[in-house]
Amino acid sequence: MSTQAQIDRCVLVINGGSSSLKFALFRAADPPVCVRSGKFDRIGLPDATLAVIDPVAGMQDRRRVELPGHAACIPILAEILNGGGESVAIRAIGHRVVHGGNVYYTPQVVTDEVMAQLCRLAPFAPAHMPAQTTLIEALGRQYPDLPQIACFDTAFHRDLPRVAKLLPIPRRYDAAGVQRYGFHGLSYTYLMQELEGIAGPAAARGRVILAHLGNGASMAAVRDGRSIDTTMAFTPAAGLVMSTRSGDLDPGVVEYLARTEGMTARQFYEMVHARSGLLGVSETSSDVRDLLGREKDDVRAAEAIALFCHQAKKWIGALAAVLGGLDTLVFAGG
């Protein structure tokens, strides 16, 4: 007779990035209890790693793994979830999906039709969407009887006023979906719930600026519980300077680099997403903690920190103007 214990009524949560996969297993409770979590990193590279987190003791295991693509994570993940002498009864799988376009504003049970639409939206977020659809497909093969639910990072900003959505380019591009969408919506939804729980419903209905300051950084202006403007736009590369993303940039830079250096669209995309921001300015690190440790002796680190703080201050002022004042400023990491 098996002595394996069972963890019942669990939900698996998946956050797929361009070269990473974060996962967490929650037991249904009020509030939900995290029983296992971890991260696959540097997927597709020879030095890919897996870190498994014990929510009580901290880091449990870190090791090298062979991960030619995102799909290769799933069999390893299945072993982790049923390791430690416990059997896990997963009831559903939830996915953070970066882009819902003008199609999805609420969580969706993944069907063939939804999958087809997600694939059509992939060009809107080429760094994230292909990996996320790959993970949905791979988990569907691993757990064919489980429902998968797509939760969209853009959905929080569904009520953006037309003037905030509209980009100042020829109108035909707007008709094709080139407009401000905003991101970090799942984080903002959580922050608004926390604000209401801590400060009360009146505070959550007031004039609020939410600042999500992590590797990816953005801010949102919220009034009456609804997003009315946000720093990120058509892609998550817009707005604030970030760890490796440029944030807002003069479009003339594109033409200049193409003309003087022969830079292609793909090369420019890679530069502003992976080699700019704090890393590009400091030439040493994309991590604020590293830069703070160097700013007294390295002018490049000091300038990177100063630029980040300057832009954060400038955007808070701009969003406060859009709100017509400010009642609450909420900071969060990423």
C-alpha positions as CSV (number, residue, x, y, z in Angstrom):
1,M,0.0,0.0,0.0
2,S,1.3,3.4,-1.0
3,T,2.2,5.8,1.8
4,Q,2.4,8.8,-0.5
5,A,0.6,11.8,0.9
6,Q,-1.7,13.8,-1.4
7,I,-2.0,17.6,-1.7
8,D,-5.5,18.1,-2.9
9,R,-7.3,21.0,-4.7
10,C,-4.3,22.7,-6.2
11,V,-3.9,25.3,-8.9
12,L,-0.7,25.5,-10.9
13,V,0.3,29.1,-11.9
14,I,2.6,29.6,-14.9
15,N,4.5,32.8,-15.9
16,G,6.4,32.2,-19.1
17,G,9.0,34.7,-20.2
18,S,11.2,34.9,-23.4
19,S,13.9,32.7,-21.8
20,S,12.4,31.8,-18.5
21,L,9.5,30.0,-16.8
22,K,8.3,30.8,-13.3
23,F,5.9,28.4,-11.6
24,A,4.0,28.2,-8.3
25,L,1.6,25.6,-7.0
26,F,-1.1,26.8,-4.7
27,R,-3.4,24.8,-2.4
28,A,-6.9,26.2,-2.5
29,A,-7.6,28.0,0.8
30,D,-8.4,31.5,1.9
31,P,-5.9,32.9,1.3
32,P,-4.3,30.4,-1.1
33,V,-1.2,28.6,0.2
34,C,1.9,28.2,-1.9
35,V,3.3,24.7,-1.5
36,R,5.9,24.7,-4.2
37,S,7.5,27.2,-6.6
38,G,10.5,27.7,-8.8
39,K,12.1,29.1,-11.9
40,F,13.6,27.7,-15.1
41,D,16.1,30.3,-16.4
42,R,18.2,30.8,-19.5
43,I,16.0,28.5,-21.6
44,G,17.6,27.7,-24.9
45,L,21.1,28.4,-23.7
46,P,23.8,25.9,-22.7
47,D,23.9,27.1,-19.1
48,A,20.1,26.8,-18.4
49,T,19.2,26.4,-14.7
50,L,16.4,25.3,-12.5
51,A,15.7,26.7,-9.0
52,V,13.1,25.1,-6.8
53,I,11.9,27.1,-3.8
54,D,10.7,25.8,-0.5
55,P,8.2,28.4,0.7
56,V,9.2,27.8,4.3
57,A,12.9,27.2,4.2
58,G,13.8,29.3,1.1
59,M,15.9,27.9,-1.7
60,Q,15.7,24.2,-1.8
61,D,17.5,23.2,-4.9
62,R,19.4,24.8,-7.8
63,R,20.9,22.9,-10.7
64,R,21.9,22.9,-14.3
65,V,19.4,21.4,-16.7
66,E,19.2,20.9,-20.5
67,L,16.4,23.1,-21.9
68,P,16.5,23.4,-25.7
69,G,13.1,25.1,-25.5
70,H,10.2,26.0,-23.2
71,A,8.4,22.7,-23.9
72,A,11.4,20.8,-22.4
73,C,10.6,22.3,-19.0
74,I,7.2,20.6,-18.6
75,P,8.3,16.9,-18.0
76,I,10.8,18.2,-15.4
77,L,8.1,20.4,-13.8
78,A,5.8,17.4,-13.6
79,E,8.4,15.4,-11.7
80,I,9.0,18.4,-9.3
81,L,5.3,18.7,-8.6
82,N,5.0,15.1,-7.5
83,G,8.3,14.9,-5.7
84,G,9.1,14.8,-2.0
85,G,6.8,11.9,-1.3
86,E,3.7,13.8,-2.1
87,S,1.1,13.4,-4.8
88,V,-0.4,16.6,-6.1
89,A,-4.0,16.8,-7.3
90,I,-4.0,19.8,-9.7
91,R,-7.4,21.1,-10.6
92,A,-6.5,23.8,-13.1
93,I,-3.6,25.7,-14.6
94,G,-3.5,29.5,-14.8
95,H,-1.2,31.4,-17.2
96,R,0.0,34.9,-17.2
97,V,-0.4,36.0,-20.9
98,V,1.2,39.3,-21.8
99,H,-1.1,40.4,-24.6
100,G,-4.9,40.2,-25.1
101,G,-5.0,42.8,-27.7
102,N,-8.5,44.3,-28.3
103,V,-9.9,40.8,-28.0
104,Y,-9.6,39.6,-24.4
105,Y,-10.4,41.7,-21.4
106,T,-11.2,38.9,-18.9
107,P,-9.6,35.5,-18.1
108,Q,-10.4,32.9,-20.8
109,V,-10.5,29.1,-20.6
110,V,-8.1,28.0,-23.3
111,T,-9.9,26.4,-26.3
112,D,-8.8,25.8,-29.8
113,E,-10.3,29.1,-30.8
114,V,-8.6,31.0,-28.0
115,M,-5.2,29.3,-28.9
116,A,-5.7,30.4,-32.5
117,Q,-6.3,34.0,-31.4
118,L,-3.3,34.0,-29.1
119,C,-1.1,32.9,-32.0
120,R,-2.6,35.8,-34.1
121,L,-1.6,38.2,-31.3
122,A,2.0,36.9,-31.1
123,P,3.4,39.6,-33.4
124,F,2.2,42.2,-30.8
125,A,4.6,40.7,-28.2
126,P,7.2,38.6,-30.1
127,A,9.5,38.2,-27.0
128,H,6.8,36.6,-24.9
129,M,3.8,35.3,-26.7
130,P,5.4,32.4,-28.7
131,A,6.9,31.1,-25.4
132,Q,3.6,31.4,-23.7
133,T,1.6,29.6,-26.4
134,T,4.3,26.9,-26.5
135,L,3.9,26.3,-22.7
136,I,0.1,26.1,-23.0
137,E,0.4,23.5,-25.7
138,A,3.0,21.5,-23.8
139,L,1.0,21.5,-20.6
140,G,-2.0,20.5,-22.6
141,R,-0.1,17.4,-23.6
142,Q,1.1,16.7,-20.1
143,Y,-2.3,17.3,-18.4
144,P,-4.9,16.8,-21.2
145,D,-7.8,16.7,-18.8
146,L,-7.1,19.9,-16.9
147,P,-8.6,23.3,-17.8
148,Q,-6.1,26.0,-18.6
149,I,-7.0,29.6,-18.0
150,A,-5.3,32.6,-19.7
151,C,-5.1,35.8,-17.7
152,F,-4.1,38.9,-19.6
153,D,-1.6,41.5,-18.5
154,T,-3.3,44.1,-20.7
155,A,-6.8,43.6,-19.3
156,F,-6.4,46.0,-16.4
157,H,-6.1,48.8,-18.9
158,R,-9.3,48.0,-20.8
159,D,-11.0,51.2,-19.7
160,L,-8.2,53.5,-21.0
161,P,-9.8,56.6,-22.5
162,R,-9.5,56.9,-26.3
163,V,-7.1,59.9,-25.9
164,A,-4.8,57.7,-23.9
165,K,-4.9,54.8,-26.3
166,L,-4.3,56.8,-29.4
167,L,-0.8,57.0,-30.8
168,P,0.1,60.0,-33.0
169,I,0.8,58.1,-36.2
170,P,-1.3,57.6,-39.4
171,R,-4.8,56.5,-38.4
172,R,-4.7,53.3,-40.5
173,Y,-2.3,51.8,-38.0
174,D,-4.7,52.4,-35.1
175,A,-7.3,50.5,-37.1
176,A,-4.7,47.6,-37.3
177,G,-4.3,47.6,-33.5
178,V,-1.2,49.8,-33.1
179,Q,-2.2,51.7,-30.0
180,R,-1.4,52.0,-26.3
181,Y,-2.4,48.8,-24.4
182,G,-0.4,49.0,-21.1
183,F,1.0,46.0,-19.2
184,H,1.7,44.7,-15.7
185,G,-2.0,44.5,-15.3
186,L,-2.0,41.4,-13.1
187,S,0.4,43.2,-10.7
188,Y,-1.8,46.3,-10.7
189,T,-5.0,44.3,-10.0
190,Y,-3.3,42.8,-7.0
191,L,-2.0,46.2,-5.8
192,M,-5.5,47.6,-6.0
193,Q,-6.9,44.7,-4.0
194,E,-4.1,45.3,-1.4
195,L,-4.7,49.0,-1.3
196,E,-8.4,48.5,-0.6
197,G,-7.6,45.9,2.1
198,I,-5.1,48.2,3.8
199,A,-6.5,51.7,3.3
200,G,-10.1,51.0,2.6
201,P,-12.5,51.3,-0.4
202,A,-12.4,55.1,-0.4
203,A,-8.6,55.1,-1.0
204,A,-9.0,52.6,-3.8
205,R,-11.6,54.8,-5.5
206,G,-9.4,57.9,-5.2
207,R,-6.6,59.2,-7.4
208,V,-3.9,56.6,-7.3
209,I,-0.6,56.1,-9.1
210,L,0.7,52.5,-9.1
211,A,4.4,52.1,-9.6
212,H,5.6,48.6,-10.6
213,L,9.4,49.0,-10.4
214,G,11.2,45.8,-11.2
215,N,13.3,44.6,-14.1
216,G,10.4,45.8,-16.2
217,A,9.1,49.1,-14.8
218,S,5.9,50.9,-15.4
219,M,3.3,53.2,-13.7
220,A,-0.4,53.5,-14.1
221,A,-2.8,56.3,-13.2
222,V,-6.0,55.0,-11.6
223,R,-9.2,56.9,-10.8
224,D,-12.4,55.3,-9.5
225,G,-10.6,51.9,-9.7
226,R,-10.0,52.2,-13.4
227,S,-6.8,52.8,-15.4
228,I,-6.9,56.1,-17.2
229,D,-3.2,56.2,-18.4
230,T,-0.1,54.2,-18.2
231,T,3.6,54.5,-19.1
232,M,3.9,51.4,-21.3
233,A,2.3,51.6,-24.7
234,F,2.1,49.3,-27.7
235,T,4.9,47.1,-26.2
236,P,6.4,46.7,-22.7
237,A,9.5,48.6,-24.0
238,A,7.9,52.0,-23.7
239,G,7.8,54.4,-20.8
240,L,10.3,54.4,-17.9
241,V,13.9,53.4,-18.3
242,M,14.2,49.7,-17.1
243,S,16.9,47.2,-16.4
244,T,17.7,46.3,-20.0
245,R,14.9,48.1,-21.9
246,S,15.3,51.7,-23.0
247,G,11.8,53.0,-22.3
248,D,10.7,56.0,-24.4
249,L,13.1,56.9,-27.1
250,D,13.2,59.5,-29.9
251,P,12.1,57.6,-33.0
252,G,14.8,59.5,-34.9
253,V,17.3,57.3,-33.2
254,V,16.0,54.4,-35.3
255,E,16.7,56.2,-38.6
256,Y,20.0,57.5,-37.4
257,L,21.4,54.1,-36.4
258,A,20.0,52.5,-39.6
259,R,21.7,55.2,-41.7
260,T,25.0,55.4,-39.9
261,E,25.5,51.8,-38.7
262,G,23.3,49.8,-41.0
263,M,21.3,48.6,-38.0
264,T,18.4,46.3,-38.9
265,A,15.0,46.4,-37.3
266,R,15.8,43.1,-35.5
267,Q,19.1,44.5,-34.2
268,F,17.4,47.6,-33.0
269,Y,14.7,45.6,-31.3
270,E,17.4,43.5,-29.5
271,M,19.3,46.6,-28.5
272,V,16.4,48.4,-26.9
273,H,15.0,45.3,-25.2
274,A,18.2,43.5,-24.0
275,R,21.2,46.0,-24.0
276,S,19.7,49.3,-23.0
277,G,18.3,50.8,-19.9
278,L,20.4,50.6,-16.7
279,L,22.7,48.1,-18.3
280,G,23.3,50.2,-21.4
281,V,24.0,53.4,-19.4
282,S,26.1,51.8,-16.7
283,E,27.9,49.3,-19.0
284,T,28.2,47.0,-16.0
285,S,24.9,45.8,-14.6
286,S,21.1,45.8,-15.0
287,D,20.6,45.3,-11.3
288,V,19.9,48.4,-9.2
289,R,21.4,46.8,-6.2
290,D,24.7,46.4,-8.0
291,L,24.6,49.9,-9.2
292,L,23.9,51.4,-5.8
293,G,27.0,49.6,-4.5
294,R,29.1,51.2,-7.3
295,E,27.7,54.7,-7.6
296,K,30.2,56.4,-5.4
297,D,33.2,55.1,-7.4
298,D,31.7,54.6,-10.9
299,V,30.2,57.6,-12.6
300,R,28.4,55.4,-15.1
301,A,26.5,53.6,-12.3
302,A,25.7,56.9,-10.7
303,E,24.3,58.3,-13.9
304,A,22.2,55.1,-14.5
305,I,20.6,55.5,-11.0
306,A,20.1,59.2,-11.5
307,L,18.4,58.7,-14.8
308,F,16.0,56.1,-13.4
309,C,15.1,58.3,-10.5
310,H,14.7,61.3,-12.8
311,Q,12.3,59.5,-15.1
312,A,10.3,58.0,-12.2
313,K,9.9,61.5,-10.7
314,K,8.9,62.9,-14.1
315,W,6.3,60.2,-14.8
316,I,4.8,60.6,-11.4
317,G,4.3,64.3,-12.1
318,A,2.8,63.6,-15.5
319,L,0.4,61.0,-14.3
320,A,-0.6,63.2,-11.3
321,A,-1.5,65.9,-13.8
322,V,-3.6,63.5,-15.8
323,L,-5.4,62.5,-12.6
324,G,-5.9,66.1,-11.6
325,G,-4.1,65.5,-8.3
326,L,-2.9,62.6,-6.3
327,D,-4.3,60.9,-3.2
328,T,-2.2,57.7,-3.0
329,L,1.1,56.5,-4.4
330,V,1.7,52.8,-4.3
331,F,5.2,51.3,-4.9
332,A,5.8,47.6,-5.7
333,G,8.8,45.5,-7.0
334,G,8.7,43.2,-9.9
